[in-house]
């Protein structure tokens, strides 16, 4: 498992880390990478074999779907159905730590969505993620970098002690230090656009989300 250091204040390390990540993702590999929330397990979301690696690394049930990051609204529209009502809501939160569950398009594999018709997607507000998306033209899985059902991992040391299955290891850890918060993104279900549903508060309080959604209704 390769490790590289990332200083988000240093453009050279951002460029180098993004290029290394691109090489691995494009070859079907899996990375642990920093986001604007907690660390994520990343793979090409269009590569079924890479997605299966994620399930094995996390020891995650295949009945649980995996969320993804996208570059922008244009990329989001390629994989999920977004009408004008949904866009109004989404635009209020993106880029940022809020994930939306939406109806998937045919291009999205059922391996990613655990045989459901929905996929969770967001645009991260993160300088490294933005640089990475300058180099790749596919969504990237964004499930948390931990074992299924266990605590979020906030340091590379914790990850080294956790991911020990030699047959199922990430190919790369991008070490940007401990994240500023220990919470994952909030999740809002927009599959019933007339009745948005808060699934998880995450980094944003339930009261804040419900207040904003209420104003948009």
C-alpha positions as CSV (number, residue, x, y, z in Angstrom):
1,X,0.0,0.0,0.0
2,X,1.7,3.2,-1.2
3,X,1.5,6.4,0.8
4,X,2.1,9.9,-0.3
5,X,1.9,13.2,1.7
6,X,-0.4,16.0,0.6
7,X,-0.2,19.6,1.7
8,X,-3.3,21.3,0.6
9,X,-1.5,24.7,0.8
10,X,1.2,23.6,-1.6
11,X,0.1,23.5,-5.3
12,X,3.0,21.2,-6.2
13,X,2.0,18.4,-3.8
14,X,-1.7,18.8,-4.9
15,X,-0.7,18.4,-8.5
16,X,1.6,15.4,-7.8
17,X,-0.9,13.6,-5.6
18,X,-3.7,14.2,-8.1
19,X,-1.6,12.8,-10.9
20,X,-0.7,9.7,-8.9
21,X,-4.3,9.2,-8.0
22,X,-5.4,9.5,-11.6
23,X,-2.9,6.8,-12.7
24,X,-4.2,4.4,-10.1
25,X,-7.9,5.1,-10.6
26,X,-7.6,4.9,-14.4
27,X,-5.9,1.4,-14.0
28,X,-8.8,0.1,-11.9
29,X,-7.2,0.7,-8.5
30,X,-8.5,2.0,-5.2
31,X,-7.3,5.0,-3.2
32,X,-7.9,6.5,0.2
33,X,-8.1,10.2,-0.3
34,X,-9.0,13.4,1.7
35,X,-12.2,15.2,1.0
36,X,-14.0,18.2,2.6
37,X,-15.4,15.8,5.2
38,X,-13.7,12.5,6.2
39,X,-11.4,10.3,4.2
40,X,-13.0,8.4,1.4
41,X,-12.3,5.1,-0.5
42,X,-12.1,6.1,-4.1
43,X,-12.4,4.1,-7.3
44,X,-13.7,4.7,-10.8
45,X,-17.5,4.6,-10.3
46,X,-17.9,3.2,-13.9
47,X,-15.5,0.3,-13.3
48,X,-17.5,-2.6,-11.8
49,X,-14.3,-4.6,-10.8
50,X,-13.0,-1.5,-9.0
51,X,-16.3,-1.1,-7.1
52,X,-16.1,-4.8,-6.1
53,X,-12.7,-4.1,-4.6
54,X,-14.2,-1.4,-2.5
55,X,-16.8,-3.8,-1.1
56,X,-14.0,-6.3,-0.3
57,X,-11.7,-3.7,1.3
58,X,-14.5,-2.3,3.5
59,X,-16.0,-5.8,4.2
60,X,-19.2,-4.1,3.2
61,X,-22.5,-6.0,2.4
62,X,-23.3,-5.9,-1.4
63,X,-26.8,-5.0,-0.3
64,X,-25.5,-1.5,0.7
65,X,-24.9,1.0,-2.1
66,X,-21.9,3.2,-2.5
67,X,-22.0,7.0,-2.9
68,X,-20.0,9.0,-5.5
69,X,-18.4,12.4,-6.1
70,X,-18.8,14.3,-9.3
71,X,-16.9,17.2,-10.8
72,X,-19.9,19.5,-11.5
73,X,-23.6,19.6,-12.3
74,X,-22.9,18.5,-15.9
75,X,-21.3,15.3,-14.7
76,X,-24.1,14.7,-12.2
77,X,-26.6,15.0,-15.0
78,X,-24.9,12.2,-16.8
79,X,-25.5,9.7,-14.0
80,X,-28.6,10.9,-12.2
81,X,-32.0,12.4,-13.1
82,X,-32.2,16.1,-12.0
83,X,-35.3,18.2,-12.8
84,X,-35.6,21.9,-12.2
85,X,-37.1,21.4,-8.7
86,X,-34.2,19.1,-7.7
87,X,-31.7,21.5,-9.2
88,X,-33.0,24.4,-7.1
89,X,-32.5,22.4,-3.9
90,X,-29.2,20.9,-4.9
91,X,-27.7,24.3,-6.0
92,X,-28.4,25.6,-2.5
93,X,-25.9,23.1,-1.0
94,X,-23.3,22.3,-3.7
95,X,-20.4,22.3,-3.6
96,X,-20.3,21.2,0.0
97,X,-20.9,18.4,2.5
98,X,-24.4,17.4,1.5
99,X,-25.1,14.2,-0.5
100,X,-28.3,13.8,-2.5
101,X,-30.0,10.5,-3.3
102,X,-31.4,10.6,-6.8
103,X,-32.7,8.3,-9.5
104,X,-29.8,6.7,-11.4
105,X,-29.4,6.7,-15.2
106,X,-28.6,3.5,-17.1
107,X,-24.9,4.3,-17.3
108,X,-24.6,3.6,-13.5
109,X,-24.0,0.0,-12.6
110,X,-26.3,-1.9,-10.3
111,X,-23.1,-3.1,-8.6
112,X,-22.6,0.5,-7.3
113,X,-26.3,0.9,-6.3
114,X,-26.8,-2.5,-4.7
115,X,-29.4,-3.4,-7.3
116,X,-31.5,-0.3,-6.5
117,X,-32.6,2.5,-8.9
118,X,-30.9,5.2,-6.9
119,X,-27.4,6.6,-6.3
120,X,-26.1,9.1,-3.7
121,X,-24.0,11.9,-5.3
122,X,-22.3,15.1,-4.3
123,X,-19.8,17.8,-5.3
124,X,-17.1,18.2,-2.7
125,X,-15.7,21.7,-1.8
126,X,-12.1,20.6,-1.7
127,X,-9.0,21.8,-3.5
128,X,-7.5,18.3,-4.0
129,X,-10.8,16.9,-5.3
130,X,-11.1,19.8,-7.8
131,X,-7.6,19.1,-9.1
132,X,-8.3,15.4,-9.4
133,X,-11.4,16.1,-11.5
134,X,-9.3,18.1,-13.8
135,X,-7.5,14.9,-14.7
136,X,-10.3,12.3,-14.7
137,X,-13.7,12.3,-16.5
138,X,-15.6,9.8,-14.4
139,X,-17.3,9.9,-11.0
140,X,-15.3,8.6,-8.1
141,X,-16.7,6.5,-5.2
142,X,-16.8,8.3,-1.9
143,X,-17.7,5.8,0.7
144,X,-15.9,6.4,4.0
145,X,-12.5,4.9,4.5
146,X,-13.2,2.4,7.2
147,X,-14.5,-1.1,7.8
148,X,-18.3,-1.5,7.5
149,X,-20.1,-0.6,10.7
150,X,-17.0,0.6,12.4
151,X,-15.8,4.1,13.4
152,X,-14.6,6.7,11.0
153,X,-10.8,6.7,10.6
154,X,-9.2,10.1,11.0
155,X,-5.5,9.4,10.5
156,X,-3.3,7.3,8.3
157,X,-2.0,5.5,11.3
158,X,-5.5,4.3,12.1
159,X,-5.9,3.2,8.5
160,X,-2.7,1.2,8.5
161,X,-3.8,-0.6,11.6
162,X,-7.3,-1.2,10.2
163,X,-6.6,-2.3,6.6
164,X,-4.5,-5.4,7.1
165,X,-6.1,-7.9,4.7
166,X,-3.2,-8.4,2.3
167,X,-5.5,-9.6,-0.4
168,X,-7.8,-6.6,-0.2
169,X,-5.8,-3.4,0.4
170,X,-6.2,0.0,-1.1
171,X,-3.4,0.8,-3.7
172,X,-2.7,4.3,-2.3
173,X,-3.2,6.4,0.8
174,X,-3.0,10.2,0.3
175,X,-2.1,11.6,3.7
176,X,-3.4,15.1,4.2
177,X,-3.4,14.9,8.0
178,X,-6.4,14.6,10.2
179,X,-9.6,16.2,8.7
180,X,-11.0,19.3,10.3
181,X,-14.2,17.4,11.4
182,X,-15.0,13.8,12.1
183,X,-18.4,13.7,10.5
184,X,-19.4,12.4,7.1
185,X,-21.6,14.4,4.7
186,X,-25.3,15.0,5.3
187,X,-27.7,12.9,3.1
188,X,-30.9,14.2,1.6
189,X,-33.2,11.8,-0.3
190,X,-34.7,13.6,-3.4
191,X,-36.2,10.5,-5.1
192,X,-39.6,11.9,-4.1
193,X,-39.0,15.5,-5.1
194,X,-42.3,16.7,-3.6
195,X,-41.1,15.5,-0.2
196,X,-37.3,15.8,0.4
197,X,-36.2,13.5,3.2
198,X,-33.3,14.1,5.6
199,X,-31.6,10.7,5.9
200,X,-28.5,11.8,7.9
201,X,-27.4,15.2,9.4
202,X,-23.7,14.7,9.1
203,X,-21.7,17.9,9.2
204,X,-24.8,20.0,8.9
205,X,-27.4,20.0,11.7
206,X,-30.8,18.5,11.1
207,X,-32.4,21.9,12.1
208,X,-30.3,23.8,9.5
209,X,-31.2,21.4,6.7
210,X,-34.8,21.3,7.6
211,X,-35.0,25.1,7.8
212,X,-33.4,25.4,4.3
213,X,-35.6,22.7,2.8
214,X,-38.7,24.3,4.4
215,X,-37.9,27.6,2.7
216,X,-37.6,25.9,-0.6
217,X,-40.9,24.1,-0.4
